[in-house]
Amino acid sequence: MLRKLVLLICLLAIPSIVFAQPFHVRTSSFVPMDGETVFDSKYLTDGNGTTGWIENGEGSGTGEWIQFFFPAQVIVDSIHIVNGVDTGAGQGKVCRIKDVAISFSGGQRQEFTLIDTGKKQNPRIRKFPTTSLGLNVLSIYKSEGVEQAGISEVLIKYHRITPDEVAAAASAEKGKLDTSAVGEAVVVKPRKMSAEEKKVLYEKMSELEKKQVVLDEMKVFFDKFYTNFVTINEEYPRMFTQDQFLLESATFESFRSMLEKRKVLDKYESAVVSTSGLRFSIRTLTPTQVELWVKGEYTVIFDMQSHQMTENALFHLKKEYGEWKVKNKTEF
């Protein structure tokens, strides 16, 4: 932990740089433009149909993604997309994308279908407070002999969330509002499964299903784990088992106090973290304990700058009072 904290201090000590782009962009894969080694988001806003994002993953493009990170919590007002990339005569053709899933930082998700045309499209976007917007490719318009798909333009209009919108979002979290009836809203509370029901369901699962369930839980857990770590959230020490809590709390509070004295704590608290680059591999698994490798990179974004933090660690997690907790972590 201390090694990563020192590295974060160095990163956040770098002077702020103002970028012209309104958001930072990450992609699952891409075909480099003009010999570049990184994807430049300017190609999605240059008004040029011959440049853009062309995925470079295995297969036809299904499962590839592009993610936009905003400098603060915002409401997305609209998104305009120009489907496909016109690579020109004599160049490899690029398929257009068909079905897309949009994901928000709060976990919300919606799906829509793009039209097979090079004209600008404006899919309707839900008004969720978010710090990022992900476009995940679900399917493409297939063309014989063409293996890649892409988008030439993405224009996102947004505004910083207002106090009224913050209050509305907080109210919605307490209960989902069904506004299908005119003039009234009904609070719908999702039913939670009892411990006995969960136990019966678990026993009926195959080993592969059990592993997949735990992997899904791990993705949620580690997204919160690394976000709390980077943003110096007070919940971070509570993500460890009881026998590790006091040790982690002492180190955590000492570091937090130092940041407050230096008046830089707000930089950490405003950072945006993406764990989409992390990969999980389970070594051992029981109903109450899991040992797994966490490898790859997680992204830390602040002041419109992106930094990649490499992770290669073996975690041992244990369930306490029904929640996963970190028992120990070994870094390599």
VEXNUDO-369874 format. One record per residue (C-alpha): residue number from 1; residue in one letter; x, y, z. Coordinates in Angstrom, 2 decimals. Layout:
N
[NUM; 'A'; [X; Y; Z]],
...
//
This chain:
332
[1; 'M'; [0.00; 0.00; 0.00]],
[2; 'L'; [2.73; 2.49; 0.96]],
[3; 'R'; [4.54; 2.01; -2.36]],
[4; 'K'; [1.39; 2.84; -4.32]],
[5; 'L'; [0.61; 5.85; -2.08]],
[6; 'V'; [4.07; 7.30; -2.70]],
[7; 'L'; [3.58; 6.84; -6.44]],
[8; 'L'; [0.23; 8.63; -6.26]],
[9; 'I'; [1.85; 11.53; -4.40]],
[10; 'C'; [4.33; 11.93; -7.26]],
[11; 'L'; [1.55; 11.85; -9.86]],
[12; 'L'; [-0.67; 14.39; -8.14]],
[13; 'A'; [2.26; 16.71; -7.55]],
[14; 'I'; [2.56; 17.30; -11.32]],
[15; 'P'; [1.25; 20.77; -12.31]],
[16; 'S'; [-2.19; 20.85; -13.88]],
[17; 'I'; [-2.44; 21.02; -17.67]],
[18; 'V'; [-5.54; 22.36; -19.39]],
[19; 'F'; [-6.67; 20.23; -22.34]],
[20; 'A'; [-8.86; 21.43; -25.17]],
[21; 'Q'; [-10.82; 18.18; -25.20]],
[22; 'P'; [-13.88; 18.09; -22.89]],
[23; 'F'; [-13.17; 14.49; -21.84]],
[24; 'H'; [-10.51; 11.81; -21.65]],
[25; 'V'; [-10.93; 8.70; -23.80]],
[26; 'R'; [-9.87; 5.08; -23.28]],
[27; 'T'; [-10.46; 2.18; -25.65]],
[28; 'S'; [-10.30; -1.60; -25.40]],
[29; 'S'; [-8.20; -1.65; -28.59]],
[30; 'F'; [-7.61; 0.57; -31.61]],
[31; 'V'; [-5.96; 0.80; -35.01]],
[32; 'P'; [-3.26; 3.54; -34.75]],
[33; 'M'; [-3.75; 6.63; -36.90]],
[34; 'D'; [-0.76; 8.10; -38.73]],
[35; 'G'; [1.66; 5.77; -36.95]],
[36; 'E'; [0.65; 6.92; -33.46]],
[37; 'T'; [1.09; 4.60; -30.49]],
[38; 'V'; [-1.83; 5.94; -28.44]],
[39; 'F'; [-5.40; 6.75; -29.39]],
[40; 'D'; [-5.95; 10.50; -29.73]],
[41; 'S'; [-9.50; 11.57; -28.92]],
[42; 'K'; [-9.26; 14.47; -31.39]],
[43; 'Y'; [-10.07; 11.99; -34.17]],
[44; 'L'; [-13.59; 11.65; -32.75]],
[45; 'T'; [-14.26; 15.40; -32.88]],
[46; 'D'; [-12.35; 16.56; -35.98]],
[47; 'G'; [-15.33; 16.42; -38.35]],
[48; 'N'; [-13.39; 14.09; -40.62]],
[49; 'G'; [-15.17; 10.89; -41.70]],
[50; 'T'; [-11.88; 9.23; -42.68]],
[51; 'T'; [-10.52; 9.25; -39.12]],
[52; 'G'; [-11.93; 7.94; -35.85]],
[53; 'W'; [-11.92; 4.89; -33.64]],
[54; 'I'; [-11.39; 1.53; -35.35]],
[55; 'E'; [-11.32; -1.39; -32.93]],
[56; 'N'; [-8.45; -3.83; -33.22]],
[57; 'G'; [-9.59; -6.78; -31.12]],
[58; 'E'; [-10.07; -10.38; -32.08]],
[59; 'G'; [-13.23; -11.20; -34.03]],
[60; 'S'; [-15.63; -8.78; -35.63]],
[61; 'G'; [-15.66; -6.16; -32.87]],
[62; 'T'; [-18.32; -7.47; -30.54]],
[63; 'G'; [-17.26; -6.86; -26.94]],
[64; 'E'; [-14.93; -3.96; -27.76]],
[65; 'W'; [-15.53; -0.64; -26.01]],
[66; 'I'; [-14.68; 3.03; -25.88]],
[67; 'Q'; [-15.02; 5.01; -22.64]],
[68; 'F'; [-15.21; 8.76; -22.00]],
[69; 'F'; [-14.18; 10.29; -18.65]],
[70; 'F'; [-15.45; 13.72; -17.60]],
[71; 'P'; [-13.61; 16.21; -15.33]],
[72; 'A'; [-16.47; 16.19; -12.79]],
[73; 'Q'; [-19.86; 14.62; -12.18]],
[74; 'V'; [-22.08; 15.64; -15.08]],
[75; 'I'; [-25.41; 15.05; -16.80]],
[76; 'V'; [-25.10; 14.00; -20.43]],
[77; 'D'; [-27.59; 16.05; -22.46]],
[78; 'S'; [-27.02; 14.45; -25.84]],
[79; 'I'; [-24.67; 12.29; -27.86]],
[80; 'H'; [-24.19; 12.48; -31.63]],
[81; 'I'; [-22.52; 9.58; -33.45]],
[82; 'V'; [-21.30; 9.14; -37.02]],
[83; 'N'; [-21.23; 5.39; -37.58]],
[84; 'G'; [-18.37; 3.72; -39.45]],
[85; 'V'; [-15.10; 5.12; -40.80]],
[86; 'D'; [-14.58; 5.94; -44.50]],
[87; 'T'; [-11.04; 4.66; -45.03]],
[88; 'G'; [-11.06; 5.60; -48.71]],
[89; 'A'; [-10.33; 3.73; -51.93]],
[90; 'G'; [-7.70; 1.02; -51.77]],
[91; 'Q'; [-7.88; 0.81; -47.98]],
[92; 'G'; [-9.38; -1.91; -45.79]],
[93; 'K'; [-13.09; -1.41; -45.22]],
[94; 'V'; [-14.59; -0.91; -41.75]],
[95; 'C'; [-17.95; -2.25; -40.62]],
[96; 'R'; [-20.52; -0.06; -38.93]],
[97; 'I'; [-21.69; -0.80; -35.41]],
[98; 'K'; [-25.24; -2.02; -34.85]],
[99; 'D'; [-26.24; -2.61; -31.21]],
[100; 'V'; [-24.56; -0.60; -28.46]],
[101; 'A'; [-24.81; -0.59; -24.66]],
[102; 'I'; [-24.16; 2.67; -22.83]],
[103; 'S'; [-22.87; 2.39; -19.26]],
[104; 'F'; [-22.72; 5.12; -16.62]],
[105; 'S'; [-20.33; 5.38; -13.65]],
[106; 'G'; [-23.19; 4.67; -11.22]],
[107; 'G'; [-23.77; 1.25; -12.78]],
[108; 'Q'; [-26.80; 2.23; -14.89]],
[109; 'R'; [-27.00; 0.86; -18.41]],
[110; 'Q'; [-29.12; 1.29; -21.51]],
[111; 'E'; [-29.04; -0.18; -25.00]],
[112; 'F'; [-29.88; 1.16; -28.44]],
[113; 'T'; [-29.44; 0.29; -32.11]],
[114; 'L'; [-27.50; 2.49; -34.51]],
[115; 'I'; [-28.61; 2.81; -38.14]],
[116; 'D'; [-26.41; 1.41; -40.90]],
[117; 'T'; [-25.61; 4.84; -42.35]],
[118; 'G'; [-22.78; 7.38; -42.34]],
[119; 'K'; [-25.13; 10.21; -41.36]],
[120; 'K'; [-25.06; 11.72; -37.87]],
[121; 'Q'; [-27.30; 9.92; -35.37]],
[122; 'N'; [-28.63; 11.13; -32.04]],
[123; 'P'; [-29.71; 8.25; -29.77]],
[124; 'R'; [-31.75; 9.27; -26.75]],
[125; 'I'; [-29.69; 9.20; -23.52]],
[126; 'R'; [-31.00; 8.78; -19.97]],
[127; 'K'; [-30.22; 11.61; -17.55]],
[128; 'F'; [-28.03; 9.87; -14.96]],
[129; 'P'; [-25.35; 11.72; -12.93]],
[130; 'T'; [-22.06; 10.24; -14.10]],
[131; 'T'; [-18.31; 10.77; -14.27]],
[132; 'S'; [-17.88; 8.56; -17.32]],
[133; 'L'; [-19.76; 7.19; -20.30]],
[134; 'G'; [-18.94; 3.83; -21.86]],
[135; 'L'; [-19.96; 2.63; -25.33]],
[136; 'N'; [-19.86; -1.17; -25.51]],
[137; 'V'; [-20.27; -2.92; -28.88]],
[138; 'L'; [-22.93; -5.65; -28.75]],
[139; 'S'; [-23.18; -6.40; -32.49]],
[140; 'I'; [-22.15; -5.01; -35.87]],
[141; 'Y'; [-23.48; -4.81; -39.42]],
[142; 'K'; [-21.40; -7.58; -40.97]],
[143; 'S'; [-19.69; -7.19; -44.33]],
[144; 'E'; [-18.04; -10.13; -46.05]],
[145; 'G'; [-14.28; -10.15; -45.64]],
[146; 'V'; [-14.27; -7.20; -43.21]],
[147; 'E'; [-12.98; -7.91; -39.70]],
[148; 'Q'; [-12.98; -4.48; -38.01]],
[149; 'A'; [-15.64; -1.97; -37.00]],
[150; 'G'; [-15.49; 1.64; -35.97]],
[151; 'I'; [-16.98; 5.09; -35.39]],
[152; 'S'; [-15.70; 8.29; -36.98]],
[153; 'E'; [-17.34; 10.95; -34.80]],
[154; 'V'; [-18.70; 11.16; -31.25]],
[155; 'L'; [-19.93; 14.51; -29.97]],
[156; 'I'; [-21.06; 14.55; -26.33]],
[157; 'K'; [-22.88; 17.55; -24.87]],
[158; 'Y'; [-23.10; 17.70; -21.10]],
[159; 'H'; [-23.35; 20.06; -18.13]],
[160; 'R'; [-22.03; 19.87; -14.61]],
[161; 'I'; [-24.60; 18.48; -12.24]],
[162; 'T'; [-26.60; 21.10; -10.32]],
[163; 'P'; [-27.58; 20.94; -6.60]],
[164; 'D'; [-31.19; 20.18; -7.61]],
[165; 'E'; [-30.04; 17.27; -9.78]],
[166; 'V'; [-27.88; 15.95; -6.93]],
[167; 'A'; [-30.94; 15.99; -4.64]],
[168; 'A'; [-33.07; 14.26; -7.29]],
[169; 'A'; [-30.43; 11.57; -7.79]],
[170; 'A'; [-30.17; 10.96; -4.04]],
[171; 'S'; [-33.95; 10.63; -3.83]],
[172; 'A'; [-33.98; 8.15; -6.72]],
[173; 'E'; [-31.39; 5.98; -4.95]],
[174; 'K'; [-33.77; 5.46; -2.02]],
[175; 'G'; [-36.39; 3.95; -4.29]],
[176; 'K'; [-36.89; 3.60; -8.01]],
[177; 'L'; [-39.69; 5.84; -9.29]],
[178; 'D'; [-42.15; 4.41; -11.78]],
[179; 'T'; [-43.54; 7.43; -13.64]],
[180; 'S'; [-45.43; 5.49; -16.27]],
[181; 'A'; [-48.72; 6.67; -14.75]],
[182; 'V'; [-49.52; 10.31; -15.45]],
[183; 'G'; [-49.39; 12.55; -12.41]],
[184; 'E'; [-48.15; 9.97; -9.92]],
[185; 'A'; [-45.00; 8.09; -8.98]],
[186; 'V'; [-44.87; 4.74; -7.27]],
[187; 'V'; [-41.84; 3.68; -5.23]],
[188; 'V'; [-40.77; 0.19; -6.25]],
[189; 'K'; [-38.53; -1.59; -3.74]],
[190; 'P'; [-36.63; -4.59; -5.13]],
[191; 'R'; [-37.03; -7.76; -3.11]],
[192; 'K'; [-33.82; -9.12; -1.57]],
[193; 'M'; [-33.12; -12.82; -1.36]],
[194; 'S'; [-32.85; -14.31; 2.10]],
[195; 'A'; [-29.66; -16.03; 3.26]],
[196; 'E'; [-31.40; -19.41; 3.00]],
[197; 'E'; [-32.53; -18.71; -0.57]],
[198; 'K'; [-29.00; -17.69; -1.55]],
[199; 'K'; [-27.63; -20.89; 0.01]],
[200; 'V'; [-30.08; -23.10; -1.89]],
[201; 'L'; [-29.36; -21.27; -5.16]],
[202; 'Y'; [-25.60; -21.62; -4.64]],
[203; 'E'; [-25.85; -25.38; -4.03]],
[204; 'K'; [-27.72; -25.86; -7.30]],
[205; 'M'; [-25.05; -24.10; -9.36]],
[206; 'S'; [-22.34; -25.90; -11.31]],
[207; 'E'; [-18.68; -25.21; -10.47]],
[208; 'L'; [-18.37; -23.02; -13.56]],
[209; 'E'; [-21.46; -21.01; -12.58]],
[210; 'K'; [-20.14; -20.56; -9.05]],
[211; 'K'; [-16.82; -19.28; -10.39]],
[212; 'Q'; [-18.57; -16.83; -12.74]],
[213; 'V'; [-20.73; -15.49; -9.90]],
[214; 'V'; [-17.62; -14.86; -7.78]],
[215; 'L'; [-15.79; -13.23; -10.70]],
[216; 'D'; [-18.72; -10.83; -11.16]],
[217; 'E'; [-18.61; -10.04; -7.45]],
[218; 'M'; [-14.85; -9.47; -7.66]],
[219; 'K'; [-15.21; -6.93; -10.46]],
[220; 'V'; [-17.62; -4.90; -8.33]],
[221; 'F'; [-15.49; -5.32; -5.19]],
[222; 'F'; [-12.19; -4.25; -6.76]],
[223; 'D'; [-13.75; -1.31; -8.58]],
[224; 'K'; [-14.77; 0.00; -5.15]],
[225; 'F'; [-11.47; -1.12; -3.56]],
[226; 'Y'; [-9.20; 0.82; -5.94]],
[227; 'T'; [-11.54; 3.82; -6.11]],
[228; 'N'; [-11.57; 4.11; -2.31]],
[229; 'F'; [-7.80; 3.68; -2.23]],
[230; 'V'; [-7.02; 6.40; -4.77]],
[231; 'T'; [-9.61; 8.90; -3.50]],
[232; 'I'; [-8.56; 8.35; 0.16]],
[233; 'N'; [-12.10; 7.37; 1.03]],
[234; 'E'; [-12.66; 6.55; 4.70]],
[235; 'E'; [-14.31; 3.26; 3.69]],
[236; 'Y'; [-10.99; 1.87; 2.42]],
[237; 'P'; [-9.75; 0.36; 5.75]],
[238; 'R'; [-13.18; -1.22; 6.25]],
[239; 'M'; [-12.62; -3.32; 3.14]],
[240; 'F'; [-10.10; -5.42; 5.09]],
[241; 'T'; [-10.85; -8.23; 7.53]],
[242; 'Q'; [-11.16; -7.41; 11.22]],
[243; 'D'; [-7.66; -8.65; 12.04]],
[244; 'Q'; [-6.22; -6.30; 9.38]],
[245; 'F'; [-8.49; -3.31; 9.97]],
[246; 'L'; [-6.48; -1.62; 12.75]],
[247; 'L'; [-3.19; -1.86; 10.86]],
[248; 'E'; [-4.69; -0.51; 7.65]],
[249; 'S'; [-6.55; 2.24; 9.53]],
[250; 'A'; [-3.38; 3.48; 11.24]],
[251; 'T'; [-1.46; 3.70; 7.95]],
[252; 'F'; [-4.44; 5.19; 6.15]],
[253; 'E'; [-5.20; 7.89; 8.74]],
[254; 'S'; [-1.52; 8.88; 8.97]],
[255; 'F'; [-1.38; 9.37; 5.20]],
[256; 'R'; [-4.71; 11.20; 5.12]],
[257; 'S'; [-3.59; 13.56; 7.88]],
[258; 'M'; [-0.41; 14.36; 5.96]],
[259; 'L'; [-2.42; 15.23; 2.84]],
[260; 'E'; [-4.72; 17.52; 4.85]],
[261; 'K'; [-1.74; 19.40; 6.27]],
[262; 'R'; [-0.35; 19.85; 2.77]],
[263; 'K'; [-3.79; 20.99; 1.57]],
[264; 'V'; [-3.80; 18.53; -1.35]],
[265; 'L'; [-6.41; 16.07; -0.10]],
[266; 'D'; [-9.06; 17.51; -2.45]],
[267; 'K'; [-6.97; 16.42; -5.47]],
[268; 'Y'; [-7.19; 12.81; -4.38]],
[269; 'E'; [-10.88; 13.04; -3.53]],
[270; 'S'; [-11.76; 14.42; -6.98]],
[271; 'A'; [-9.83; 11.76; -8.93]],
[272; 'V'; [-11.67; 9.38; -11.27]],
[273; 'V'; [-10.68; 5.72; -11.28]],
[274; 'S'; [-11.32; 3.10; -13.96]],
[275; 'T'; [-10.57; -0.59; -13.30]],
[276; 'S'; [-11.56; -1.83; -16.76]],
[277; 'G'; [-7.92; -2.72; -17.47]],
[278; 'L'; [-7.66; -5.19; -14.59]],
[279; 'R'; [-7.94; -8.96; -15.10]],
[280; 'F'; [-8.93; -11.50; -12.45]],
[281; 'S'; [-7.89; -15.13; -12.20]],
[282; 'I'; [-9.20; -17.33; -9.39]],
[283; 'R'; [-6.73; -19.82; -7.89]],
[284; 'T'; [-8.83; -21.32; -5.07]],
[285; 'L'; [-12.49; -20.89; -4.23]],
[286; 'T'; [-14.79; -21.87; -1.36]],
[287; 'P'; [-18.15; -20.35; -0.37]],
[288; 'T'; [-16.42; -18.04; 2.14]],
[289; 'Q'; [-12.88; -17.54; 0.80]],
[290; 'V'; [-11.23; -16.84; -2.54]],
[291; 'E'; [-7.62; -16.51; -3.63]],
[292; 'L'; [-7.06; -14.74; -6.93]],
[293; 'W'; [-4.56; -12.88; -9.06]],
[294; 'V'; [-5.28; -9.26; -9.98]],
[295; 'K'; [-3.16; -8.15; -12.93]],
[296; 'G'; [-3.18; -5.34; -15.48]],
[297; 'E'; [-3.61; -1.60; -15.09]],
[298; 'Y'; [-6.14; 0.69; -13.49]],
[299; 'T'; [-6.47; 4.29; -14.65]],
[300; 'V'; [-6.32; 7.35; -12.41]],
[301; 'I'; [-7.67; 10.56; -13.96]],
[302; 'F'; [-7.43; 14.03; -12.45]],
[303; 'D'; [-7.24; 17.49; -13.98]],
[304; 'M'; [-8.02; 15.85; -17.36]],
[305; 'Q'; [-4.79; 13.82; -17.16]],
[306; 'S'; [-4.67; 10.03; -17.28]],
[307; 'H'; [-2.13; 7.86; -15.46]],
[308; 'Q'; [-1.80; 4.09; -15.67]],
[309; 'M'; [-1.14; 2.26; -12.40]],
[310; 'T'; [0.26; -1.25; -12.89]],
[311; 'E'; [-1.03; -4.02; -10.62]],
[312; 'N'; [0.30; -7.54; -10.18]],
[313; 'A'; [-0.87; -8.91; -6.85]],
[314; 'L'; [-2.18; -12.03; -5.21]],
[315; 'F'; [-5.23; -11.37; -3.02]],
[316; 'H'; [-6.78; -13.58; -0.35]],
[317; 'L'; [-10.37; -12.51; 0.36]],
[318; 'K'; [-12.64; -13.76; 3.10]],
[319; 'K'; [-16.35; -13.26; 3.73]],
[320; 'E'; [-17.20; -11.59; 7.02]],
[321; 'Y'; [-20.84; -10.95; 7.88]],
[322; 'G'; [-21.79; -11.69; 4.28]],
[323; 'E'; [-19.33; -9.23; 2.71]],
[324; 'W'; [-16.01; -9.84; 0.98]],
[325; 'K'; [-12.98; -8.46; 2.84]],
[326; 'V'; [-9.25; -8.47; 2.03]],
[327; 'K'; [-7.39; -10.83; 4.37]],
[328; 'N'; [-3.99; -10.24; 2.79]],
[329; 'K'; [-2.36; -8.96; -0.38]],
[330; 'T'; [1.03; -9.86; -1.83]],
[331; 'E'; [2.47; -7.60; -4.53]],
[332; 'F'; [4.91; -8.82; -7.17]],
//
